[in-house]
Amino acid sequence: MPYSFLLAPWGTSGNLSPLLTAGRRLCGNGHRVRVIADPAMREEVKAANFEFIALNRAPIGAEADPTDMLDMKAWFQRTIFDPALAYAADIQDEIKRVPTDAVLGVDFLFGVALGAEAAGVPVAMLSPHVSIRPLPGMPPVMSGLKGKKTPEDRAAIAAAADNWLKFWDGYLPSLNSCLAQLDLPGLDHVLDFCDRVDRVLLAIGCAFDFEADSFPDNLRYVGPLLDEPGWAKPWRAPWQAGSTRPRALIACSTGAQGQGDLVQRVVTAMGSVEIEAVVTTGPNLSVADLRAPKNVHLLPSAPHDMVMKEVSLVVTQGGHGTVCRSLLNGLPMLVLPNGRDQNDNALRVEVKGAGLQLPPTAPEVDIAEVVSRLIRESHFRAAARRLGEAIWAEIASSSLVEEMETIASAKHGTRLVAEDLAKA
């Protein structure tokens, strides 16, 4: 039977696109989908043929997703916990306006899950990146750890996971205050919140991730959600006719991360490599701000799937969408992580043998040297192709729609019973 789903993205297009992909899959199975989001996302949501609802109380723009992450403690407080009640109120208002069978929100929006829980509606948290909740035996985010080969590795992973949990628990008073104001039970630890939502859906490839010893009962890998963003412009290849030089895509982040200097160094470095390169600057960097050598072509955007069919490697900051799309196209990568989840993605690319990483401060000569190595050494491309094939298989068997239908059906059945009792 058809259900009514409410989707809540956060921040940049990098978080909106996976939600829209999920929405298309739900619609393809006959369900109704609405999206509540920053007004700036209105046109992209409407272009995807979903009903758009603007956030009313919750922060928008840079207030919702601050670009300054130098003080991580302050960033988490300002982004996740201070606006939690505002997000919860917007979700509750929309659920009152239109009966809703389940909510799907990006995992950082604790307030979305709070609002759904307070309204008695099932909720799933979508993680379009590595898990923010430590998983047994898996290196936690931002730890820089590579795996569990030795007892010493396991001890280091356990210590890093404990430190990560303690970091989150610094916000426990804030979260419990929100829960109390919504008449919801409090928590002993912040990330216990992940255990009380109906599902946590990891929208990444299990083959791409590190191996965990076990998983929580409500966690599912559903594979990457990678439909092209609506703002990507049509593509016309700029390569010179008859050119036999290798080709590269330099793909900038969709978020505002002050990446201008980094991208300029990458572009300049390409001038010393026998290569044809195209740069897609994305929505937060202007082509006019870059100076390019003759073998580098600057574009505001392009459909990456089409571009990747014509290149032999990708240079990226390491956003999850670009990394997974590169793997699905069998392309090795140079990753220069610039924050957020990018360091964790870069580490996985390197450990899996599908590319190399450099710090975002790397000089041009190092960038050029690594790009040349990725061109010369075929084992990087072979590893990327193998990993991409495994992720394709996960996408084909994704359970996202079934999981959302399962939690919605439980709520729907409860609601029908309540209605029957009211009529009796």
C-alpha positions in Angstrom: 0.0 0.0 0.0 1.2 3.6 -0.6 2.7 5.5 2.3 3.4 9.2 3.0 7.1 10.0 3.7 8.6 13.2 4.8 12.3 13.8 3.9 14.6 16.3 5.7 18.0 17.1 4.2 20.6 19.4 5.8 23.4 21.7 4.7 24.8 21.4 1.2 23.7 19.8 -2.0 26.0 16.9 -1.0 23.4 16.0 1.6 20.3 16.9 -0.4 21.2 14.7 -3.4 21.2 11.4 -1.5 17.8 12.3 0.0 16.4 13.1 -3.4 17.7 9.8 -4.7 16.0 8.0 -1.8 12.8 9.9 -2.6 12.8 8.8 -6.2 13.1 5.2 -5.2 10.2 5.6 -2.8 8.1 7.3 -5.4 9.0 4.5 -7.9 7.3 2.1 -5.5 4.2 4.2 -5.4 4.7 6.3 -2.3 4.1 10.0 -1.7 7.2 12.0 -0.8 7.5 15.5 0.6 10.8 17.4 1.3 11.2 19.9 4.1 14.3 22.0 3.7 16.1 25.3 3.4 14.3 27.6 0.9 17.5 27.7 -1.1 16.8 24.1 -2.0 13.3 24.8 -3.3 14.1 24.7 -7.1 16.2 21.5 -6.9 13.5 19.8 -4.9 10.7 20.9 -7.2 12.8 19.9 -10.3 12.8 16.4 -8.8 9.0 16.6 -8.8 8.6 16.5 -5.0 6.4 18.7 -2.9 8.6 21.3 -1.1 8.0 22.7 2.4 10.2 25.5 3.7 11.8 25.3 7.1 10.1 27.9 9.3 12.0 27.9 12.6 15.2 26.0 11.9 18.3 27.8 10.7 19.0 28.1 7.0 22.1 28.9 4.8 25.4 29.4 6.6 23.6 29.4 10.0 22.5 25.8 9.4 25.9 24.6 8.1 28.7 26.9 9.3 31.8 26.8 7.2 34.2 27.6 10.0 35.0 24.2 11.6 38.2 25.2 13.4 36.5 24.9 16.8 34.8 21.5 16.4 33.1 21.6 19.8 31.5 25.0 19.1 30.5 23.8 15.6 28.7 20.7 16.9 26.8 22.8 19.5 25.8 25.4 17.0 24.9 23.0 14.2 23.3 20.0 15.9 22.1 20.9 19.4 21.3 24.6 19.6 18.7 24.3 16.8 17.4 20.9 17.7 14.1 22.2 19.1 13.5 24.4 16.1 14.0 21.5 13.7 11.7 19.4 15.9 9.0 22.1 15.8 9.1 22.3 12.0 8.8 18.5 11.7 5.9 18.4 14.2 4.1 21.2 12.3 4.4 19.4 9.0 3.2 16.1 10.5 0.2 17.9 11.8 -0.4 19.5 8.4 -0.2 16.3 6.5 -0.5 12.8 8.0 2.9 11.1 7.7 3.8 7.5 7.9 7.6 7.9 8.4 10.3 10.5 8.4 13.8 10.2 6.8 16.3 12.7 7.9 20.1 13.2 7.6 21.7 11.8 10.7 23.2 15.1 11.9 19.7 16.5 12.3 18.9 15.2 15.7 16.1 17.7 15.9 14.3 16.0 13.0 14.3 12.7 14.7 13.2 14.4 18.0 10.3 16.0 16.2 9.2 12.7 14.6 9.5 10.8 17.9 7.5 13.5 19.8 4.8 13.2 17.1 4.7 9.4 17.4 6.0 8.9 13.8 8.7 6.3 12.9 12.0 7.9 11.8 15.1 6.7 10.0 18.4 8.5 10.1 20.3 8.5 6.8 24.1 8.6 6.9 25.4 9.6 3.4 28.9 9.1 4.9 30.7 6.8 7.3 28.9 6.0 10.5 29.0 8.7 13.2 28.2 6.0 15.8 31.3 3.9 16.6 30.7 0.3 15.4 32.4 -2.6 17.3 35.9 -3.2 16.0 35.7 -0.4 13.3 38.0 2.6 13.5 35.7 5.6 14.4 35.5 8.7 12.3 38.3 11.2 12.4 40.6 8.6 14.2 43.0 8.1 11.3 43.2 4.4 12.2 43.3 1.9 9.3 42.1 -1.4 10.7 42.3 -4.2 13.3 45.1 -6.5 12.2 46.8 -6.8 15.6 45.8 -6.7 19.3 47.5 -3.3 19.4 45.3 -2.1 16.6 42.2 -3.3 18.4 43.3 -1.5 21.6 43.8 1.7 19.6 40.4 1.4 17.9 38.7 0.9 21.3 40.5 3.9 22.8 39.6 6.1 19.9 35.9 5.0 20.0 35.8 5.7 23.7 37.2 9.2 23.1 34.7 9.8 20.3 31.8 8.8 22.6 33.2 11.1 25.3 33.3 14.0 22.8 29.6 13.6 22.0 28.7 13.2 25.7 29.9 16.8 26.2 26.6 17.7 24.7 24.5 15.4 26.9 23.0 18.3 29.0 21.9 20.0 25.8 20.3 16.9 24.3 18.6 15.9 27.5 17.2 19.4 27.9 15.6 19.1 24.4 14.2 15.7 25.3 12.7 17.0 28.5 11.0 19.9 26.8 9.4 17.4 24.3 8.4 15.1 27.2 10.7 12.4 25.9 12.9 10.2 28.1 16.4 11.2 28.6 19.6 9.4 27.7 22.8 8.2 29.4 24.9 8.9 26.4 24.4 11.1 23.4 24.9 8.5 20.7 22.4 6.2 22.5 20.1 8.3 20.5 21.0 6.2 17.4 19.5 3.2 19.2 16.1 4.7 19.7 15.4 5.6 16.1 13.7 3.0 14.0 16.5 2.7 11.4 20.0 4.0 10.8 20.6 3.7 7.0 24.3 3.9 6.0 24.2 5.2 2.4 27.7 4.0 1.6 29.1 0.8 0.2 29.9 -1.9 2.8 32.7 -3.0 0.5 34.1 0.6 0.8 33.9 0.7 4.6 36.1 -0.9 7.2 34.9 -4.2 8.7 33.0 -4.1 12.0 32.7 -7.1 14.4 28.9 -6.7 14.6 26.1 -4.2 13.9 23.3 -2.7 15.9 19.9 -4.3 15.2 18.5 -1.1 13.6 21.5 -0.4 11.3 21.5 -1.3 7.6 23.9 -0.6 4.7 21.8 0.6 1.8 24.6 1.5 -0.7 25.4 5.0 -2.1 22.5 7.2 -3.3 24.1 9.0 -6.3 21.6 10.6 -8.7 23.2 13.6 -10.4 22.3 16.9 -8.7 19.7 19.0 -10.6 22.1 22.0 -11.0 24.7 20.0 -13.0 25.0 21.6 -16.5 25.0 19.7 -19.8 28.4 18.3 -20.8 30.4 18.9 -24.0 33.8 17.4 -23.9 36.5 20.1 -24.3 39.3 17.7 -25.3 41.4 18.6 -28.3 40.6 16.4 -31.3 43.0 13.5 -31.7 44.6 14.1 -28.3 46.0 10.8 -26.8 47.0 12.3 -23.5 45.5 10.9 -20.3 42.5 12.8 -18.9 41.5 13.8 -15.4 38.5 15.3 -13.6 39.2 17.7 -10.8 36.0 17.7 -8.8 35.5 20.4 -6.1 33.3 20.1 -3.0 29.7 21.1 -3.2 30.1 22.7 0.2 31.8 26.0 1.1 35.0 25.0 2.7 37.4 27.8 1.7 38.8 25.5 -1.0 39.9 28.2 -3.4 43.6 28.0 -2.6 43.6 24.2 -2.7 41.9 24.0 -6.0 44.2 26.6 -7.5 47.3 24.6 -6.5 45.8 21.5 -8.1 44.9 23.4 -11.3 48.4 24.9 -11.5 50.1 21.5 -10.8 48.3 20.0 -13.8 50.3 22.4 -16.1 53.4 20.3 -15.4 51.7 16.9 -16.2 51.2 15.4 -19.6 47.4 15.4 -19.2 44.1 17.0 -20.2 42.0 18.0 -17.2 38.6 19.5 -16.6 37.6 21.2 -13.4 34.1 21.4 -12.1 34.1 24.2 -9.5 30.7 23.5 -8.0 28.2 26.0 -6.4 30.7 27.5 -3.9 33.7 28.4 -6.1 33.7 30.7 -9.2 35.5 29.9 -12.4 36.5 33.5 -12.5 38.6 33.1 -9.4 40.9 30.4 -10.9 43.8 30.7 -13.3 44.3 27.7 -15.5 47.1 26.5 -17.8 46.1 25.6 -21.4 45.6 21.9 -20.7 43.0 22.6 -17.9 39.4 23.5 -18.7 37.3 25.2 -16.1 33.5 24.6 -15.8 31.0 25.6 -13.1 29.5 22.1 -13.3 29.0 19.0 -15.4 27.3 15.6 -15.0 30.1 13.7 -13.4 28.9 10.3 -14.6 29.3 11.4 -18.2 32.7 13.1 -17.5 34.0 10.1 -15.8 33.4 7.9 -18.8 36.1 10.0 -20.6 38.8 10.3 -17.9 41.3 8.0 -16.4 41.6 9.5 -12.9 39.9 11.9 -10.4 41.4 14.5 -8.1 39.0 15.4 -5.3 38.7 16.8 -1.8 37.1 13.5 -0.9 33.4 14.1 -0.5 31.6 10.8 -0.2 29.5 11.3 -3.4 32.5 12.1 -5.6 34.6 9.3 -4.1 31.9 6.6 -4.6 31.0 7.8 -8.1 34.7 7.6 -9.0 34.8 4.0 -7.8 31.6 3.1 -9.6 33.4 4.3 -12.8 36.5 2.3 -11.9 38.7 5.5 -11.5 41.6 5.8 -9.2 41.8 9.0 -7.1 44.1 11.5 -5.6 42.3 12.7 -2.5 43.2 16.0 -0.7 40.8 15.9 2.3 39.8 19.4 3.5 37.6 18.5 6.5 34.2 16.9 7.4 34.1 13.2 6.4 36.8 13.7 3.7 39.7 12.4 5.8 37.8 9.1 6.5 37.0 8.7 2.8 40.6 9.4 1.8 41.8 6.8 4.3 39.5 4.1 2.9 40.5 4.9 -0.7 44.2 4.5 0.2 43.7 1.4 2.3 41.6 -0.3 -0.4 44.4 0.5 -2.9 42.2 2.6 -5.1 44.2 5.8 -4.9 46.5 8.0 -2.8 46.0 11.0 -0.5 47.9 14.2 0.2 47.3 16.8 2.8 45.3 19.9 1.6 48.4 22.0 2.0 50.4 19.8 -0.4 52.6 21.8 -2.8 52.1 21.7 -6.6 55.1 19.5 -7.2 53.8 16.8 -4.9 50.3 16.9 -6.5 51.8 16.6 -10.0 54.0 13.7 -8.9 51.1 11.7 -7.4 48.9 12.4 -10.4 51.7 11.1 -12.7 52.0 8.0 -10.5 48.3 7.2 -10.7 48.5 7.4 -14.5 51.6 5.1 -14.6 50.7 2.4 -12.1 47.8 0.3 -13.3 47.2 -1.4 -10.0 45.3 1.6 -8.7 42.8 1.5 -11.5 42.4 -2.3 -11.1 41.6 -1.9 -7.4 39.2 1.0 -8.1 37.4 -1.2 -10.7 37.1 -4.2 -8.3 35.8 -2.0 -5.5 33.3 -0.3 -7.9 31.9 -3.6 -9.0 31.3 -4.7 -5.4 29.5 -1.4 -4.7 27.4 -1.7 -7.9 26.2 -5.1 -6.5 25.2 -3.4 -3.2 23.3 -0.7 -5.0 21.4 -3.3 -7.0 20.3 -5.1 -3.8 19.7 -2.0 -1.7 17.0 -2.5 0.9 16.3 1.2 1.5 12.7 1.1 0.1 11.9 -2.1 2.0 13.3 -0.7 5.3 11.2 2.5 5.0 8.1 0.5 4.1 8.7 -1.7 7.1 8.8 1.1 9.7 5.9 2.9 8.0 3.7 -0.2 8.0 4.2 -0.6 11.7 3.0 2.9 12.3 0.2 2.6 9.9 -1.1 -0.6 11.5 -1.0 1.1 14.9 -2.9 4.1 13.6 -5.6 1.9 12.1 -6.1 0.1 15.4 -6.4 3.4 17.2 -9.0 4.6 14.7 -11.0 1.4 15.1 -10.9 1.8 18.8 -12.1 5.4 18.6 -15.0 4.3 16.4 -16.0 1.5 18.7 
